[in-house]
Amino acid sequence: MPTTFTIKTYGCQMNERDSEALACLLEMHGFQEVHQEAEADVMIFNTCSVRDQAERKVLGKVGLMKRLKRERPDLVLGIIGCMAQRRGESLLQELPHLDFVAGTDQLQNVPRLVEECLARKGRPCAVEMGPGVFRELDGHRPGRLIAEVSVMRGCDQFCTYCIVPFCRGREKSRPIPDIVEEARMLAETGTKELLLLGQNITAYGVSEARARGEYTPEYSAFAELLEALQEVPGIQRIRFTSPHVRFMNRRFVEAVSSLSKVCPSFHVPLQSGSDRILKLMHRNYTAAEYLDRIQALRERLPQATFSTDIIVGFCSETEEEFEMTHEMMRKVGYDMAYIFRYSQREGTQAAKTLPDDVPDDVKHRRNQILLEELARHVKAANAAAVGTLAQVLVEGPSPRNPRRWCGRSLTNKMVLFSPDPALTPGTLADFRIVHATENALYGEPARTTPPCA
């Protein structure tokens, strides 16, 4: 009987993608995935370090495994991902029932680590750290309509609040032919939409171009990648996350505006509307430059929607500077925003040099103001969509209500509709929006109307 494993994933889409690829790799080595912890011989926790709360959640969960480990001493427990990279061997000291820790560039070594731990029958095994050789795992579950593809790792921006460069390392980009081949294989197994992943995705290829002495401000290897993926048969939509304003140059804007498969929906982190706070954060753009890039896209793609990340209560943020962020939200009109109250992360430059001096109650109030602003805009934008057409990629039954089916529009709006025998998963169909709520649009097939843009 094969050895069984389960992977519990915390954090970002990059971690979700890593877990999928690792599961495929473990299966190639003869392991069998199960989804119930009680059935697993090996339990792996893929962790996040972006916020302290994410780390505490993992430590609490793995801590609870101590009793289970006493009952099942042959059970193998491992931690991978950003927290593993950041804390390394100290995790084995804090959690003595843990068997192995593997850093973010060591996924290809996890099957070997697991086999060694199984052979040692529960005795502490190994720590696998270091930068390693960047070799992206390209395994995918077959038949995924929407597939995530990691195109680069790491970040060279070193924003003062951010732990990512210390966990994911410096920027490393995969060759375009490798990514295109992965996309071709996905298309052959039924994938219709790609979600390209990178911590700083518009800087794709920049560090390599700099090493060759070829980088200029108008250079965009990411635009070249999008153009190559546009030609992959079977792939009908391309999305990506997350771009950085510094690299959203003319070449990038022209590419995303002209390529028919690139969806007009962009997640562009803002973080703050204050130039002083942006400088303290080391974001390398001003509020005016950010707004210029949004406007450049809107001029070419009037239907485009935008989402963002915002931090409220960053070190020394004044009420006036918070209002600058609030005003930026009103100007852009985001359809989605991840709004966070600032919290220090050990090891970041801000934690070392900037006092966390905005009171918690002020952070909470500012957070609520922006959430309410977001809700007002989304409600109005969704109401304005009633009566319009939306091209939808049919996904299948809604996870929340199987009696309805769902799919996403080009602008990343969730559209719900009644099941229809003609609308199978993977179908691209036009829907007329007949009703809207703050969270979703409701549509009916518009088969007699011309295709929408």
C-alpha positions as CSV (number, residue, x, y, z in Angstrom):
1,M,0.0,0.0,0.0
2,P,1.5,3.4,-1.0
3,T,2.6,5.9,1.6
4,T,0.0,8.7,1.9
5,F,0.4,12.4,2.3
6,T,-1.5,15.6,2.7
7,I,-0.5,19.2,2.2
8,K,-2.0,22.1,4.2
9,T,-1.5,25.4,2.4
10,Y,-1.4,28.9,4.0
11,G,-0.9,32.2,2.3
12,C,-0.7,33.4,-1.2
13,Q,-1.4,32.0,-4.7
14,M,2.3,31.2,-5.1
15,N,2.0,28.8,-2.1
16,E,-1.1,27.3,-3.6
17,R,0.8,26.7,-6.9
18,D,3.8,25.3,-5.0
19,S,1.5,22.8,-3.1
20,E,0.0,21.6,-6.4
21,A,3.4,21.1,-8.0
22,L,4.8,19.4,-4.9
23,A,1.8,17.0,-4.7
24,C,2.4,16.0,-8.4
25,L,6.1,15.5,-7.6
26,L,5.3,13.3,-4.6
27,E,2.9,11.2,-6.6
28,M,5.7,10.7,-9.3
29,H,7.8,9.2,-6.4
30,G,5.0,6.7,-5.5
31,F,3.2,8.6,-2.8
32,Q,-0.6,8.9,-2.7
33,E,-2.4,12.1,-1.8
34,V,-5.3,12.0,0.7
35,H,-7.4,14.9,2.0
36,Q,-8.1,13.6,5.5
37,E,-5.4,14.2,8.0
38,A,-6.3,11.0,9.8
39,E,-5.4,9.0,6.6
40,A,-2.0,10.6,6.0
41,D,1.3,9.0,6.8
42,V,3.0,12.4,5.9
43,M,1.7,15.8,6.7
44,I,3.3,18.9,5.1
45,F,2.5,22.5,6.0
46,N,3.2,25.0,3.3
47,T,3.6,28.3,5.2
48,C,3.4,32.1,4.8
49,S,5.4,34.8,6.6
50,V,3.9,37.9,5.2
51,R,2.0,38.6,8.4
52,D,2.7,37.5,12.0
53,Q,-0.8,36.1,12.3
54,A,-0.1,33.6,9.4
55,E,2.9,32.3,11.3
56,R,1.0,32.0,14.6
57,K,-1.7,30.0,12.8
58,V,0.8,27.5,11.5
59,L,2.6,27.2,14.9
60,G,-0.7,26.6,16.6
61,K,-1.7,23.9,14.1
62,V,1.6,22.1,14.1
63,G,1.8,22.4,17.9
64,L,-1.5,20.5,18.1
65,M,0.1,17.6,16.2
66,K,2.3,16.8,19.2
67,R,-0.3,14.6,20.7
68,L,-1.0,12.9,17.4
69,K,2.7,12.3,17.0
70,R,2.8,10.5,20.4
71,E,0.0,8.3,19.2
72,R,1.6,7.7,15.8
73,P,5.3,8.0,16.2
74,D,5.9,7.0,12.5
75,L,3.9,10.0,11.3
76,V,6.1,12.4,9.4
77,L,5.6,16.2,9.9
78,G,7.3,18.8,7.7
79,I,7.2,22.5,7.2
80,I,8.0,24.2,3.9
81,G,7.5,27.6,2.4
82,C,8.3,31.1,3.6
83,M,8.2,30.5,7.3
84,A,10.5,27.5,6.8
85,Q,12.9,29.7,4.9
86,R,12.8,32.5,7.4
87,R,13.1,30.5,10.6
88,G,15.0,27.4,9.5
89,E,16.4,25.1,12.1
90,S,14.8,27.1,15.0
91,L,11.5,25.5,14.0
92,L,12.9,22.0,14.9
93,Q,13.9,23.4,18.3
94,E,10.6,25.1,18.9
95,L,8.6,22.1,17.6
96,P,10.7,19.0,18.6
97,H,8.0,16.6,17.1
98,L,8.7,18.1,13.7
99,D,10.7,15.9,11.2
100,F,11.9,18.3,8.5
101,V,12.1,21.9,7.3
102,A,12.6,22.8,3.7
103,G,13.1,26.3,2.3
104,T,11.4,27.9,-0.7
105,D,14.0,26.9,-3.3
106,Q,14.1,23.3,-2.1
107,L,10.8,21.8,-3.1
108,Q,12.5,19.4,-5.5
109,N,14.2,17.8,-2.5
110,V,11.1,17.2,-0.4
111,P,10.5,13.6,-1.7
112,R,14.0,12.7,-0.6
113,L,13.5,14.3,2.7
114,V,10.3,12.5,3.3
115,E,11.9,9.1,2.3
116,E,14.8,9.8,4.7
117,C,12.4,10.6,7.5
118,L,10.3,7.5,6.9
119,A,13.5,5.4,7.0
120,R,14.5,6.9,10.3
121,K,11.0,6.1,11.7
122,G,10.2,9.4,13.3
123,R,13.5,10.6,14.5
124,P,14.3,14.3,13.5
125,C,15.6,14.4,10.0
126,A,16.9,17.4,8.2
127,V,16.8,21.0,7.4
128,E,17.1,21.8,3.7
129,M,17.8,25.5,3.1
130,G,19.9,27.8,0.9
131,P,19.1,29.4,-2.5
132,G,19.4,26.2,-4.5
133,V,19.1,26.1,-8.2
134,F,16.0,27.7,-9.6
135,R,14.1,24.9,-11.2
136,E,10.4,25.4,-11.2
137,L,8.3,22.4,-10.7
138,D,5.8,22.2,-13.6
139,G,3.4,19.5,-12.5
140,H,-0.3,20.3,-12.6
141,R,-3.5,18.5,-11.8
142,P,-5.0,17.5,-15.2
143,G,-8.2,19.1,-16.4
144,R,-7.8,22.4,-14.6
145,L,-9.9,25.1,-16.5
146,I,-7.8,27.8,-14.8
147,A,-4.2,27.0,-14.1
148,E,-1.6,28.9,-12.2
149,V,1.8,29.2,-13.7
150,S,4.8,30.5,-11.8
151,V,7.0,32.6,-14.1
152,M,9.4,34.1,-11.6
153,R,10.3,34.1,-8.0
154,G,11.6,36.5,-5.5
155,C,11.7,40.3,-5.4
156,D,14.4,42.9,-5.6
157,Q,12.4,45.9,-4.4
158,F,13.0,45.4,-0.7
159,C,10.0,47.4,0.5
160,T,10.7,48.3,4.1
161,Y,7.6,46.5,5.4
162,C,8.0,43.4,3.4
163,I,9.5,40.0,4.4
164,V,9.2,38.5,0.9
165,P,12.8,39.2,-0.4
166,F,14.2,37.5,2.7
167,C,11.9,34.4,2.3
168,R,11.7,34.1,-1.5
169,G,15.1,35.5,-2.3
170,R,16.1,37.8,-5.2
171,E,14.3,37.8,-8.5
172,K,14.8,34.8,-10.7
173,S,12.8,34.4,-14.0
174,R,12.1,31.3,-16.0
175,P,13.0,31.2,-19.7
176,I,10.1,32.0,-22.0
177,P,10.3,28.7,-24.0
178,D,9.9,26.7,-20.7
179,I,6.8,28.7,-19.7
180,V,5.3,28.4,-23.2
181,E,5.8,24.7,-23.2
182,E,4.1,24.4,-19.8
183,A,1.2,26.4,-21.2
184,R,1.0,24.1,-24.3
185,M,0.8,21.0,-22.0
186,L,-1.9,22.6,-19.9
187,A,-3.9,23.5,-23.0
188,E,-3.7,19.9,-24.2
189,T,-5.3,18.8,-20.9
190,G,-8.2,21.3,-21.0
191,T,-6.9,24.5,-19.5
192,K,-8.5,27.6,-20.9
193,E,-7.2,30.3,-18.7
194,L,-3.7,31.0,-17.3
195,L,-2.9,32.9,-14.1
196,L,0.7,34.0,-14.3
197,L,2.3,34.3,-10.9
198,G,5.3,36.4,-9.7
199,Q,5.9,38.5,-6.6
200,N,6.9,41.4,-8.9
201,I,5.8,40.1,-12.2
202,T,6.4,43.1,-14.4
203,A,10.0,42.8,-13.4
204,Y,10.1,39.5,-15.2
205,G,13.5,39.1,-16.9
206,V,14.8,42.4,-15.6
207,S,17.6,41.0,-13.3
208,E,18.8,38.7,-16.1
209,A,18.7,41.7,-18.6
210,R,20.7,43.8,-16.2
211,A,23.3,41.0,-15.8
212,R,23.7,41.0,-19.6
213,G,23.9,44.8,-19.8
214,E,20.7,45.0,-21.9
215,Y,18.2,46.7,-19.5
216,T,16.7,50.0,-20.4
217,P,13.6,51.8,-18.9
218,E,11.5,50.7,-21.9
219,Y,12.6,47.0,-21.7
220,S,9.8,44.5,-20.9
221,A,10.5,40.8,-21.2
222,F,7.1,40.4,-19.6
223,A,5.5,41.9,-22.7
224,E,7.5,39.4,-24.7
225,L,6.2,36.6,-22.6
226,L,2.6,37.7,-23.0
227,E,3.1,37.9,-26.7
228,A,4.5,34.3,-26.8
229,L,1.6,33.0,-24.7
230,Q,-0.9,34.7,-26.9
231,E,0.1,32.3,-29.7
232,V,-0.6,29.1,-27.6
233,P,-3.5,27.2,-29.2
234,G,-6.3,26.4,-26.7
235,I,-5.5,29.1,-24.2
236,Q,-8.2,31.6,-24.3
237,R,-7.5,34.0,-21.4
238,I,-4.4,35.2,-19.6
239,R,-4.3,37.0,-16.3
240,F,-1.4,37.8,-14.0
241,T,-0.4,39.1,-10.6
242,S,1.2,41.3,-9.3
243,P,2.7,44.1,-11.3
244,H,4.8,47.0,-9.9
245,V,4.2,50.5,-11.2
246,R,8.0,51.0,-11.8
247,F,7.9,48.4,-14.6
248,M,4.5,49.2,-16.1
249,N,6.2,51.1,-19.0
250,R,4.9,51.9,-22.4
251,R,5.9,48.5,-23.8
252,F,3.9,46.8,-21.1
253,V,0.9,49.0,-21.5
254,E,0.8,48.5,-25.3
255,A,1.1,44.7,-24.9
256,V,-1.7,44.2,-22.4
257,S,-3.9,46.6,-24.4
258,S,-3.4,44.9,-27.7
259,L,-3.3,41.2,-26.9
260,S,-6.8,39.7,-27.2
261,K,-6.2,37.0,-24.6
262,V,-5.0,39.3,-21.8
263,C,-8.0,40.1,-19.6
264,P,-8.6,43.8,-18.9
265,S,-8.5,43.3,-15.1
266,F,-5.4,44.3,-13.2
267,H,-4.2,43.9,-9.7
268,V,-1.9,46.9,-9.1
269,P,-0.8,47.3,-5.4
270,L,-1.0,50.9,-4.2
271,Q,-0.1,50.6,-0.5
272,S,-0.5,54.4,0.1
273,G,-1.6,57.6,-1.6
274,S,1.0,59.6,0.2
275,D,4.3,60.3,-1.5
276,R,6.1,60.6,1.9
277,I,4.7,57.2,3.1
278,L,5.5,55.6,-0.3
279,K,9.1,56.8,0.1
280,L,9.3,55.4,3.6
281,M,7.9,52.1,2.2
282,H,10.6,52.2,-0.5
283,R,7.9,51.7,-3.2
284,N,9.9,53.7,-5.9
285,Y,7.0,55.5,-7.4
286,T,4.8,58.5,-6.5
287,A,1.0,58.7,-6.2
288,A,1.0,60.7,-9.5
289,E,3.0,58.0,-11.3
290,Y,0.7,55.3,-10.0
291,L,-2.4,57.2,-11.2
292,D,-0.7,57.9,-14.6
293,R,-0.3,54.1,-15.2
294,I,-3.9,53.5,-14.3
295,Q,-5.0,56.2,-16.7
296,A,-2.8,54.9,-19.4
297,L,-4.5,51.5,-19.2
298,R,-8.0,53.1,-19.0
299,E,-7.4,55.2,-22.1
300,R,-6.8,52.0,-24.1
301,L,-9.1,49.7,-22.2
302,P,-12.1,51.7,-21.0
303,Q,-13.8,48.6,-19.6
304,A,-10.7,47.6,-17.4
305,T,-11.2,47.0,-13.7
306,F,-8.6,47.3,-11.0
307,S,-7.9,45.7,-7.7
308,T,-5.1,46.7,-5.2
309,D,-3.3,46.2,-1.9
310,I,-3.3,49.0,0.7
311,I,-1.7,49.3,4.1
312,V,-3.2,51.7,6.7
313,G,-1.4,53.0,9.7
314,F,2.1,52.6,8.4
315,C,4.8,54.2,10.6
316,S,4.1,57.9,11.2
317,E,1.1,58.0,8.8
318,T,-0.9,61.2,9.6
319,E,-4.6,61.7,9.2
320,E,-3.9,63.9,6.2
321,E,-1.8,61.2,4.6
322,F,-4.5,58.6,5.2
323,E,-6.9,60.9,3.4
324,M,-4.6,60.9,0.4
325,T,-5.0,57.1,0.3
326,H,-8.8,57.5,0.7
327,E,-8.8,60.0,-2.2
328,M,-6.8,57.7,-4.4
329,M,-9.3,55.0,-3.8
330,R,-12.1,57.3,-5.0
331,K,-10.1,58.4,-8.1
332,V,-9.3,54.8,-9.2
333,G,-12.5,53.1,-8.2
334,Y,-11.2,49.6,-7.2
335,D,-13.4,46.6,-7.7
336,M,-11.5,44.7,-5.1
337,A,-8.9,45.7,-2.5
338,Y,-7.0,43.9,0.2
339,I,-6.7,46.4,3.0
340,F,-4.4,45.6,5.9
341,R,-3.6,47.3,9.2
342,Y,0.2,47.7,9.4
343,S,2.0,45.2,11.6
344,Q,5.8,45.0,12.0
345,R,7.5,41.9,10.6
346,E,10.8,40.9,12.3
347,G,13.7,41.2,9.9
348,T,12.3,44.0,7.7
349,Q,13.9,47.4,7.4
350,A,10.8,49.1,8.9
351,A,11.0,46.9,12.0
352,K,14.6,47.9,12.4
353,T,14.4,51.7,11.8
354,L,10.8,52.9,11.9
355,P,8.7,53.0,15.1
356,D,5.2,51.4,14.8
357,D,3.6,54.5,16.3
358,V,0.1,54.7,14.9
359,P,-2.3,53.5,17.6
360,D,-4.3,50.3,16.9
361,D,-7.6,52.0,17.3
362,V,-6.6,54.5,14.6
363,K,-5.5,51.7,12.3
364,H,-8.8,50.0,12.8
365,R,-10.8,53.1,12.1
366,R,-8.9,53.9,8.9
367,N,-9.3,50.3,7.8
368,Q,-13.0,50.5,8.2
369,I,-13.3,53.7,6.3
370,L,-11.5,52.2,3.3
371,L,-13.6,49.0,3.5
372,E,-16.7,51.1,3.4
373,E,-15.4,53.1,0.5
374,L,-14.7,49.9,-1.4
375,A,-18.1,48.5,-0.7
376,R,-19.8,51.7,-2.0
377,H,-17.9,51.6,-5.3
378,V,-18.4,47.9,-5.9
379,K,-22.1,48.1,-5.2
380,A,-22.4,51.0,-7.7
381,A,-20.2,49.4,-10.3
382,N,-22.2,46.1,-10.1
383,A,-25.5,47.9,-10.3
384,A,-24.3,49.7,-13.5
385,A,-23.5,46.4,-15.1
386,V,-27.2,45.4,-15.1
387,G,-28.4,45.3,-18.7
388,T,-24.9,44.9,-20.2
389,L,-23.3,41.9,-21.8
390,A,-20.4,39.9,-20.2
391,Q,-18.3,37.2,-21.8
392,V,-18.1,34.4,-19.2
393,L,-15.8,31.4,-18.9
394,V,-18.2,28.7,-17.5
395,E,-16.6,27.0,-14.5
396,G,-19.4,24.7,-13.2
397,P,-21.5,24.6,-10.0
398,S,-21.0,27.4,-7.6
399,P,-19.1,26.3,-4.5
400,R,-21.5,28.2,-2.3
401,N,-24.7,27.1,-4.0
402,P,-24.5,24.0,-6.3
403,R,-28.0,24.8,-7.6
404,R,-26.4,27.7,-9.5
405,W,-23.5,27.7,-11.8
406,C,-20.8,30.3,-12.0
407,G,-18.0,31.7,-14.1
408,R,-15.9,34.9,-14.4
409,S,-16.2,37.7,-16.8
410,L,-13.2,39.2,-18.7
411,T,-13.1,41.9,-16.0
412,N,-12.9,39.2,-13.2
413,K,-16.5,39.6,-12.0
414,M,-18.2,36.5,-10.7
415,V,-21.4,35.7,-12.7
416,L,-24.0,33.3,-11.4
417,F,-26.6,31.7,-13.6
418,S,-29.0,28.7,-13.8
419,P,-27.7,25.4,-15.1
420,D,-28.0,25.0,-18.8
421,P,-27.2,21.8,-20.7
422,A,-25.5,23.8,-23.5
423,L,-23.2,25.5,-21.0
424,T,-20.6,23.0,-20.1
425,P,-17.4,23.8,-18.0
426,G,-14.9,25.5,-20.3
427,T,-17.5,27.1,-22.5
428,L,-17.0,30.8,-23.3
429,A,-20.5,32.4,-23.5
430,D,-22.1,35.8,-23.5
431,F,-24.5,36.6,-20.7
432,R,-26.8,39.5,-20.2
433,I,-26.6,40.7,-16.6
434,V,-30.1,40.9,-15.1
435,H,-29.4,41.4,-11.4
436,A,-26.5,42.5,-9.2
437,T,-25.4,42.3,-5.6
438,E,-22.2,43.6,-3.9
439,N,-20.6,40.2,-4.3
440,A,-21.8,38.9,-7.7
441,L,-23.6,39.5,-10.9
442,Y,-26.5,37.3,-12.1
443,G,-26.9,36.6,-15.8
444,E,-28.9,34.9,-18.5
445,P,-27.4,33.4,-21.7
446,A,-27.5,35.9,-24.6
447,R,-27.2,33.5,-27.5
448,T,-28.9,35.7,-30.0
449,T,-26.7,38.7,-29.4
450,P,-23.3,39.4,-31.1
451,P,-20.2,38.4,-29.1
452,C,-19.1,41.1,-26.7
453,A,-15.7,42.6,-26.8
